[in-house]
């Protein structure tokens, strides 16, 4: 999920260049998709950029994301995100199972 395609500013990240993982699908808003330079850069790096409508909060509509994924035959999804993303899935009743992992803090 990247409503504004902020990831396009960091095309050197491992997610886009590693041979050990699948290339990502990046869900963005229509206004971000109009940034053809960002879209082209991400697609050239191997990502698939998918436009999704906005939800009431102005971010990518999660129901639309799930629909787009189902159209691509994705039947299971692990949501790894910050509190706002996880809370959005839970509040909208879009999660079947919740596993919380808390990483240790090193000082």
For each residue, the residues with C-beta under 8 A, 3 or more apart:
1: 27 59 60 65 81 85
2: 5 6 7 26 27 28 32 60
3: 28 29 32 54 58 59 60
4: 28 29 31 32
5: 2 8 26 28 32 33 35 38 39 42 49
6: 2 9
7: 2 10 11 13 26 42
8: 5 11 35 37 38 39 41 42
9: 6
10: 7 13
11: 7 8 16 41 42 45
12: 16 17
13: 7 10 16 17
14: 17 18
15: 18 21 24
16: 11 12 13 23 24 42 45 46 47
17: 12 13 14 45 46
18: 14 15 21
19:
20:
21: 15 18
22:
23: 16 46 47 48
24: 15 16 47 48
25: 47 48 49 50 69 72
26: 2 5 7 42 47 48 49 50
27: 1 2 50 51 52 60 65 68
28: 2 3 4 5 32 33 49 50 51 52 60
29: 3 4 32 33 51 52 53 54 59 60
30: 33 34 51 53 54
31: 4 34
32: 2 3 4 5 28 29 35 38
33: 5 28 29 30 39 49 51
34: 30 31
35: 5 8 32 38 39
36: 39 40
37: 8 40 41
38: 5 8 32 35 41 42
39: 5 8 33 35 36 42 43 49
40: 36 37 43 44
41: 8 11 37 38 44 45
42: 5 7 8 11 16 26 38 39 45 47 49
43: 39 40 46 47 48 49
44: 40 41
45: 11 16 17 41 42
46: 16 17 23 43
47: 16 23 24 25 26 42 43
48: 23 24 25 26 43
49: 5 25 26 28 33 39 42 43
50: 25 26 27 28 68
51: 27 28 29 30 33
52: 27 28 29 60 61 64 65 68
53: 29 30 60 61 64
54: 3 29 30 58 59 60 61
55: 58 59 60 61 62 63 64 88
56:
57: 88
58: 3 54 55
59: 1 3 29 54 55 88
60: 1 2 3 27 28 29 52 53 54 55 64 65
61: 52 53 54 55 64 65
62: 55 65 66 88 89 92 94
63: 55 66 67 92 94
64: 52 53 55 60 61 67 68
65: 1 27 52 60 61 62 68 69
66: 62 63 69 70 77 94
67: 63 64 70 71
68: 27 50 52 64 65 71 72
69: 25 65 66 72 74 77
70: 66 67 73 74 75
71: 67 68
72: 25 68 69
73: 70
74: 69 70 77
75: 70
76:
77: 66 69 74
78:
79: 85 86 89 95
80:
81: 1 84 85 86
82: 85 86
83: 86 87
84: 81 87 88
85: 1 79 81 82 88 89
86: 79 81 82 83 89 90 98
87: 83 84 90 91
88: 55 57 59 62 84 85 91 92
89: 62 79 85 86 92 94 95
90: 86 87 93 94 95 98
91: 87 88
92: 62 63 88 89
93: 90
94: 62 63 66 89 90
95: 79 89 90 98
96:
97:
98: 86 90 95
99:
100:
101:
102:
103:
104:
105:
106:
107:
